[in-house]
């Protein structure tokens, strides 16, 4: 069996991290060092208000407020108390991050504020696969991570080959064509993720198709970091026969580190799966002005001209420009690679995530 490798493809402000075994993509994550999701961060937080009706307390963090449940240490705290807390779940839908006061690290007394950042995706994958070598295509990031990863870490010219790039790009699509002709259609909504299974061009019976689809379904849930409530409409089987697929679903989900639970089938025959939300799902990370701006920087970095006068100007919607300026790493990173600062032009006539590159010289 091929060994597992951790590959980190770096572009300005963003690191795409994959765990692979041979040609198989096992795990995938996006890490934005200048705008992290905060999971694992340790703060000295200040209690703002006890909320008995919600079973916890609001706690002021650096730049935002989080929620500390009574079960995680809020019970009995008084307003104004400063205490160490760790972020256990990223902010979701306008709600602040979830916290715990069960902090194992040594946190010296002091004023409220950020104490240390949590691990990025490279470090998380390195912990998940402790024997896997880590290959990074940016010497600067490698230097930052060297102390924690030691001899496991190597710098390479290019972390992702064309085949892996194609596989990763496919994770942004809402449809997944499977071997044998079946198709998964994945549709996240604010309330849940709906997944439809279609037998497509498969000539097998629906029962055979669904049994073949189940491992791929679990794999896509994990790779896309789908979370919360997930409902799956299986291909064409009578509702009364779908219960027979329950053990296969449970088995397919068992290897997922987040331990998703198959809850059974609804009266309509929809399979219900509950998967914890810790980090934002991939479809959220790929949407919005910040993602658009980082995509623009990745394009610039991939096509840098040896002549610094050929560095293009980024012409983009105001939200894209503002998101890049809020990112503490991205613009400095492209300047390091290009040898000069990138010129930005904000244009309110652009759509919220629109951008284009323009050359100012010749």
FITI-882805 format. One line per field, with one value per residue (C-alpha): residue number from 1; residue in three letters; x, y, z. Coordinates in nm, 4 decimals. Example, Ala and Ser with C-alpha at 12.3 -4.5 7.8 and 13.67 -1.06 7.14 Angstrom:
2
num	1	2
residuo	ALA	SER
u	1.2300	1.3670
v	-0.4500	-0.1060
w	0.7800	0.7140
//
This chain:
362
num	1	2	3	4	5	6	7	8	9	10	11	12	13	14	15	16	17	18	19	20	21	22	23	24	25	26	27	28	29	30	31	32	33	34	35	36	37	38	39	40	41	42	43	44	45	46	47	48	49	50	51	52	53	54	55	56	57	58	59	60	61	62	63	64	65	66	67	68	69	70	71	72	73	74	75	76	77	78	79	80	81	82	83	84	85	86	87	88	89	90	91	92	93	94	95	96	97	98	99	100	101	102	103	104	105	106	107	108	109	110	111	112	113	114	115	116	117	118	119	120	121	122	123	124	125	126	127	128	129	130	131	132	133	134	135	136	137	138	139	140	141	142	143	144	145	146	147	148	149	150	151	152	153	154	155	156	157	158	159	160	161	162	163	164	165	166	167	168	169	170	171	172	173	174	175	176	177	178	179	180	181	182	183	184	185	186	187	188	189	190	191	192	193	194	195	196	197	198	199	200	201	202	203	204	205	206	207	208	209	210	211	212	213	214	215	216	217	218	219	220	221	222	223	224	225	226	227	228	229	230	231	232	233	234	235	236	237	238	239	240	241	242	243	244	245	246	247	248	249	250	251	252	253	254	255	256	257	258	259	260	261	262	263	264	265	266	267	268	269	270	271	272	273	274	275	276	277	278	279	280	281	282	283	284	285	286	287	288	289	290	291	292	293	294	295	296	297	298	299	300	301	302	303	304	305	306	307	308	309	310	311	312	313	314	315	316	317	318	319	320	321	322	323	324	325	326	327	328	329	330	331	332	333	334	335	336	337	338	339	340	341	342	343	344	345	346	347	348	349	350	351	352	353	354	355	356	357	358	359	360	361	362
residuo	UNK	UNK	UNK	UNK	UNK	UNK	UNK	UNK	UNK	UNK	UNK	UNK	UNK	UNK	UNK	UNK	UNK	UNK	UNK	UNK	UNK	UNK	UNK	UNK	UNK	UNK	UNK	UNK	UNK	UNK	UNK	UNK	UNK	UNK	UNK	UNK	UNK	UNK	UNK	UNK	UNK	UNK	UNK	UNK	UNK	UNK	UNK	UNK	UNK	UNK	UNK	UNK	UNK	UNK	UNK	UNK	UNK	UNK	UNK	UNK	UNK	UNK	UNK	UNK	UNK	UNK	UNK	UNK	UNK	UNK	UNK	UNK	UNK	UNK	UNK	UNK	UNK	UNK	UNK	UNK	UNK	UNK	UNK	UNK	UNK	UNK	UNK	UNK	UNK	UNK	UNK	UNK	UNK	UNK	UNK	UNK	UNK	UNK	UNK	UNK	UNK	UNK	UNK	UNK	UNK	UNK	UNK	UNK	UNK	UNK	UNK	UNK	UNK	UNK	UNK	UNK	UNK	UNK	UNK	UNK	UNK	UNK	UNK	UNK	UNK	UNK	UNK	UNK	UNK	UNK	UNK	UNK	UNK	UNK	UNK	UNK	UNK	UNK	UNK	UNK	UNK	UNK	UNK	UNK	UNK	UNK	UNK	UNK	UNK	UNK	UNK	UNK	UNK	UNK	UNK	UNK	UNK	UNK	UNK	UNK	UNK	UNK	UNK	UNK	UNK	UNK	UNK	UNK	UNK	UNK	UNK	UNK	UNK	UNK	UNK	UNK	UNK	UNK	UNK	UNK	UNK	UNK	UNK	UNK	UNK	UNK	UNK	UNK	UNK	UNK	UNK	UNK	UNK	UNK	UNK	UNK	UNK	UNK	UNK	UNK	UNK	UNK	UNK	UNK	UNK	UNK	UNK	UNK	UNK	UNK	UNK	UNK	UNK	UNK	UNK	UNK	UNK	UNK	UNK	UNK	UNK	UNK	UNK	UNK	UNK	UNK	UNK	UNK	UNK	UNK	UNK	UNK	UNK	UNK	UNK	UNK	UNK	UNK	UNK	UNK	UNK	UNK	UNK	UNK	UNK	UNK	UNK	UNK	UNK	UNK	UNK	UNK	UNK	UNK	UNK	UNK	UNK	UNK	UNK	UNK	UNK	UNK	UNK	UNK	UNK	UNK	UNK	UNK	UNK	UNK	UNK	UNK	UNK	UNK	UNK	UNK	UNK	UNK	UNK	UNK	UNK	UNK	UNK	UNK	UNK	UNK	UNK	UNK	UNK	UNK	UNK	UNK	UNK	UNK	UNK	UNK	UNK	UNK	UNK	UNK	UNK	UNK	UNK	UNK	UNK	UNK	UNK	UNK	UNK	UNK	UNK	UNK	UNK	UNK	UNK	UNK	UNK	UNK	UNK	UNK	UNK	UNK	UNK	UNK	UNK	UNK	UNK	UNK	UNK	UNK	UNK	UNK	UNK	UNK	UNK	UNK	UNK	UNK	UNK	UNK	UNK	UNK	UNK	UNK	UNK	UNK	UNK	UNK	UNK	UNK	UNK	UNK	UNK	UNK	UNK	UNK	UNK	UNK	UNK	UNK	UNK	UNK
u	0.0000	0.1289	0.2396	0.0294	0.1757	0.0654	0.0964	0.0702	0.0246	0.0899	-0.0332	-0.0508	-0.2619	-0.3768	-0.2503	-0.4381	-0.3576	-0.4197	-0.3546	-0.3053	-0.2339	-0.1152	-0.3715	-0.6407	-0.7307	-0.7993	-0.8481	-0.8511	-0.8569	-0.7940	-0.5922	-0.5712	-0.2995	-0.3938	-0.7615	-0.7861	-1.1167	-0.9940	-1.0457	-0.7912	-0.7058	-0.6489	-0.7673	-0.7912	-1.1596	-1.3712	-1.7221	-1.9750	-2.3024	-2.4471	-2.7351	-2.9218	-3.1880	-2.9181	-2.7205	-2.3997	-2.2297	-2.1082	-1.7346	-1.5434	-1.2499	-1.0067	-1.2263	-1.5445	-1.7616	-1.7883	-2.0280	-1.9137	-2.1688	-2.2319	-2.1124	-1.7756	-1.7125	-1.9519	-2.1587	-2.1019	-1.8879	-1.9589	-1.9540	-1.6044	-1.4207	-1.1132	-1.0304	-0.8501	-1.0773	-1.0171	-1.2213	-1.3780	-1.5991	-1.5690	-1.8252	-2.1411	-2.4146	-2.3601	-2.3097	-1.9727	-1.7359	-1.8069	-1.5683	-1.4467	-1.2741	-1.1052	-0.7657	-0.4716	-0.2040	-0.0302	-0.1844	-0.0184	-0.2389	-0.2835	-0.5344	-0.7967	-0.6632	-0.5344	-0.2707	-0.1828	-0.3243	-0.4514	-0.2937	-0.3350	-0.4398	-0.0844	-0.0345	-0.3808	-0.3150	0.0316	-0.1305	-0.3974	-0.1338	0.1669	0.3897	0.3246	0.5937	0.4908	0.5798	0.5425	0.6115	0.6970	1.0248	0.8962	0.6031	0.8285	1.0600	0.7642	0.6536	0.9977	1.0109	0.6928	0.7379	1.1153	1.2544	0.9081	0.9005	1.0501	1.0340	0.9336	0.8970	0.5273	0.3111	0.0070	0.0428	-0.2140	-0.4195	-0.4509	-0.5359	-0.8179	-0.9477	-0.9381	-1.1100	-1.3903	-1.4722	-1.6116	-1.8693	-2.2205	-2.2295	-2.0028	-1.9920	-1.9081	-1.7656	-2.0433	-2.2473	-2.4173	-2.4231	-2.4308	-2.5850	-2.4825	-2.6785	-2.5921	-2.8667	-2.8720	-3.0642	-2.9084	-2.7158	-2.9330	-2.7691	-2.9469	-2.8309	-2.9134	-2.8374	-2.7480	-2.6142	-2.5687	-2.7384	-2.7378	-3.0468	-3.1105	-3.0105	-2.6732	-2.6197	-2.6922	-2.4597	-2.1819	-2.2538	-2.2403	-1.8560	-1.8290	-2.1007	-1.9099	-1.5875	-1.7401	-1.8942	-1.5508	-1.3521	-1.5971	-1.6270	-2.0060	-2.1540	-2.4676	-2.7792	-2.7266	-3.0151	-2.9635	-3.2204	-3.1059	-3.1623	-3.5044	-3.5422	-3.8806	-3.8851	-3.9456	-3.6245	-3.3949	-3.3469	-3.1311	-2.8644	-2.8357	-2.5439	-2.3504	-2.3953	-2.2834	-1.9755	-1.8817	-1.8980	-1.7026	-1.3536	-1.4363	-1.2474	-1.5552	-1.7598	-2.0761	-2.3896	-2.6375	-2.9703	-3.2006	-3.4504	-3.7355	-4.0927	-4.0028	-3.7092	-3.4373	-3.1221	-3.0383	-2.6757	-2.5477	-2.1862	-2.0253	-1.9320	-1.5865	-1.4225	-1.6240	-1.7276	-1.5459	-1.8367	-1.8326	-1.4571	-1.4851	-1.7600	-1.7523	-1.5169	-1.2221	-1.2136	-1.2372	-0.9467	-0.7269	-0.8104	-0.6889	-0.3631	-0.3130	-0.3514	-0.0984	0.1516	0.1238	0.2048	0.4673	0.6870	1.0618	1.0283	0.8663	0.7255	0.4942	0.3159	-0.0527	-0.2917	-0.5826	-0.9056	-1.1888	-1.5124	-1.4790	-1.5663	-1.2824	-1.0284	-1.1498	-1.1267	-0.7669	-0.6723	-0.8208	-0.6110	-0.2885	-0.0826	-0.2095	-0.0914	0.2442	0.2851	0.2276	0.4653	0.7326	0.6931	0.6738	0.9374	0.6995	0.3576	0.0520	-0.1512	-0.5201	-0.8072	-1.1510	-1.4460	-1.8056	-1.9334	-1.8066	-2.0224	-1.9481	-1.6906	-1.5754	-1.2116	-0.9771	-0.6057	-0.4732	-0.1183	-0.0206	0.2980	0.3022
v	0.0000	0.3479	0.5685	0.8679	1.2105	1.5584	1.8159	2.1920	2.4113	2.7751	3.0925	3.4465	3.4365	3.0787	2.7233	2.4318	2.1161	1.7603	1.4212	1.1669	0.7978	0.7079	0.8695	0.8842	1.2107	1.1299	1.4759	1.8340	2.1735	2.5397	2.7431	3.1225	3.2310	3.6004	3.5320	3.2047	3.0574	3.0766	2.7140	2.6233	2.9856	3.0563	3.3890	3.5573	3.6358	3.8751	3.7706	4.0148	3.8691	3.5528	3.4124	3.1562	3.1146	3.0044	2.7955	2.9934	3.3307	3.5708	3.6320	3.9158	3.7969	3.9877	4.1428	3.9444	3.7826	3.4097	3.1862	2.9782	2.7102	2.6311	2.2770	2.4188	2.6427	2.9399	2.8387	3.0692	3.3253	3.6931	3.9823	4.1237	3.8018	3.7432	3.3760	3.1561	3.0130	2.8110	2.8299	2.4906	2.5843	2.8561	3.1345	3.0327	3.2374	3.5580	3.3748	3.4017	3.1116	2.8426	2.8314	2.6114	2.7116	2.3706	2.4960	2.2625	2.5092	2.7341	3.0809	3.3443	3.6097	3.9309	4.1543	4.0191	3.9383	3.6712	3.4475	3.2172	3.0946	2.7421	2.5000	2.5546	2.2832	2.1598	2.0996	1.9433	1.6962	1.6231	1.5272	1.3183	1.1306	1.1234	0.9132	1.1030	1.3238	1.6865	1.8454	2.2246	2.4384	2.7596	2.7918	3.0774	2.8757	2.5730	2.7817	2.8843	2.5223	2.3613	2.3708	2.1661	1.9250	1.8766	1.6133	1.5242	1.8507	1.9016	2.1906	2.0950	2.2949	2.2103	2.0319	1.9547	1.7819	1.8310	1.5277	1.6488	2.0017	1.8548	1.6494	1.9485	2.1758	1.9188	1.9720	2.3141	2.1551	2.0636	1.7406	1.4393	1.1827	0.8406	0.5291	0.3216	0.6240	0.7299	1.0991	1.2831	1.6308	1.8302	2.1408	2.3262	2.5487	2.7666	2.4935	2.1702	2.0021	1.8141	1.5374	1.3595	1.0294	0.9525	0.6248	0.8249	0.6005	0.3008	-0.0153	-0.1742	-0.1948	0.0847	-0.1310	-0.2112	0.1518	0.2809	0.0305	0.1352	0.5047	0.4944	0.4975	0.7839	0.9732	0.9470	1.0479	1.3634	1.4636	1.4421	1.6110	1.9012	1.9206	1.9192	1.9620	2.0046	1.8304	1.6319	1.4568	1.2114	1.0976	0.7613	0.6497	0.5133	0.2489	0.1967	0.3632	0.0364	-0.1118	0.1777	0.0734	-0.2133	0.0433	0.1738	-0.0544	0.0367	0.4085	0.3653	0.1705	0.4218	0.7136	0.5366	0.6383	1.0107	1.1814	1.3948	1.0763	1.1707	0.9835	0.8132	0.8852	0.6723	0.7364	0.9861	0.8986	1.0195	0.7804	1.0430	0.9309	1.1683	1.2294	1.4619	1.5794	1.8230	2.1647	2.2640	2.4430	2.6169	2.3860	2.4125	2.5740	2.8647	2.9120	2.9201	3.1839	3.5589	3.8533	3.7190	3.3960	3.5956	3.8190	3.5238	3.3558	3.6710	3.6673	3.2987	3.3771	3.6612	3.4478	3.1636	3.3977	3.6330	3.7964	3.8260	4.1958	4.3622	4.6311	4.3656	4.3100	4.3618	4.5868	4.4195	4.5928	4.4611	4.5260	4.7222	4.4177	4.2208	4.4977	4.5480	4.1745	4.1614	4.4658	4.3048	3.9933	4.0380	3.8139	3.8081	4.1414	4.1207	3.7702	3.8715	4.1684	3.9272	3.7041	3.9865	4.2115	4.5063	4.5963	4.5115	4.8079	4.7796	4.9614	4.9537	4.9910	5.0066	4.9235	4.5660	4.2894	4.1939	3.9253	4.0458	4.1177	4.1451	4.1965	4.4925	4.5801	4.9411	4.9242	4.8287
w	0.0000	-0.0884	0.2013	0.3007	0.2216	0.3300	0.0518	0.1038	-0.2054	-0.1137	-0.2791	-0.1375	0.1785	0.1282	0.1778	0.0226	0.2148	0.0963	0.2500	-0.0286	-0.0545	-0.4013	-0.6316	-0.3622	-0.1912	0.1742	0.3267	0.2057	0.3761	0.3048	0.5537	0.5392	0.7839	0.7660	0.8271	1.0217	1.1378	1.4986	1.5997	1.8655	1.9447	2.3128	2.4530	2.7854	2.7490	2.9524	3.0567	2.9127	3.0357	3.1861	2.9778	3.1926	2.9241	2.6791	2.9279	2.9102	2.8907	2.6244	2.6397	2.4717	2.2621	2.0433	1.7739	1.8422	2.1086	2.1712	2.3614	2.6583	2.7572	3.1220	3.0506	2.9360	3.2368	3.2267	3.5288	3.8244	3.6408	3.6990	3.4552	3.4050	3.4960	3.2794	3.2171	2.9632	2.6933	2.3783	2.0563	1.9842	1.6875	1.4258	1.4001	1.2141	1.0445	1.2378	1.5672	1.7379	1.7996	2.0581	2.3550	2.6356	2.9588	2.9739	2.8636	2.9194	2.8071	3.0567	3.0270	3.2464	3.4066	3.2136	3.0372	2.8002	2.4540	2.2168	2.3764	2.0851	1.7582	1.7113	1.4643	1.0916	0.8485	0.7894	1.1607	1.1975	0.9176	1.0550	1.3864	1.2112	1.0089	1.2469	1.0202	0.6972	0.5409	0.4843	0.1469	0.1167	-0.1890	-0.0039	0.1866	0.4023	0.5367	0.5798	0.7980	1.0161	1.0617	1.0909	1.4722	1.5075	1.2174	1.2123	0.9732	0.8436	0.6477	0.3014	0.0541	-0.3016	-0.6231	-0.6657	-0.4090	-0.6272	-0.9640	-1.2410	-1.1378	-0.7792	-0.8955	-1.1047	-0.8110	-0.5775	-0.8298	-0.8588	-0.4896	-0.5823	-0.8138	-0.6990	-0.9009	-0.8700	-1.1522	-1.0090	-1.1658	-1.3121	-1.4191	-1.0944	-1.0019	-0.6673	-0.6557	-0.3472	-0.2470	0.0765	0.2186	0.5336	0.7182	0.5902	0.3106	0.0608	-0.1440	-0.4285	-0.5724	-0.9346	-1.1081	-1.4204	-1.6953	-1.4654	-1.5890	-1.2419	-1.0249	-0.7761	-0.4783	-0.6366	-0.7360	-0.3861	-0.2201	-0.4585	-0.3993	-0.0169	0.0182	-0.2334	-0.0477	0.2810	0.1064	-0.0469	0.2874	0.4480	0.1697	0.1462	0.5266	0.5001	0.8451	1.0493	0.9198	0.5976	0.4179	0.1330	-0.1227	-0.2521	-0.6093	-0.6840	-0.4099	-0.2486	0.0926	0.2760	0.1315	0.2166	0.5796	0.4542	0.3583	0.7145	0.8180	0.5019	0.5728	0.9325	0.8238	0.5522	0.7971	1.0725	0.9536	0.9544	1.2435	1.3210	1.3795	1.1871	1.2952	1.0681	1.2385	1.0246	0.7472	0.7494	0.6544	0.3046	0.2892	0.3261	0.5074	0.7939	0.8899	1.1631	1.1360	1.3785	1.2504	1.3752	1.0829	0.8062	0.5204	0.1903	0.0036	0.2502	0.2156	-0.1638	-0.1674	-0.1138	-0.1706	0.0291	-0.1693	-0.4933	-0.3916	-0.2974	-0.6283	-0.8038	-0.6063	-0.6837	-1.0553	-1.0303	-0.8381	-1.0881	-1.3769	-1.2338	-1.4947	-1.4188	-1.5050	-1.1980	-1.4255	-1.5652	-1.2343	-1.3144	-1.1265	-0.9504	-1.0527	-0.8332	-0.6503	-0.3230	-0.1058	-0.2698	-0.2096	0.1488	0.2228	0.0996	0.3061	0.6177	0.5566	0.7535	0.5234	0.1635	0.0233	0.2003	0.0593	-0.3039	-0.2533	-0.1227	-0.4265	-0.6816	-0.5306	-0.5094	-0.3711	-0.5795	-0.7058	-0.6156	-0.7838	-0.6261	-0.8644	-0.7322	-1.0813	-1.0368	-0.8917	-0.5308	-0.6181	-0.9616	-1.0456	-1.3396	-1.3930	-1.5897	-1.6899	-1.6307	-1.8423	-2.2055
//
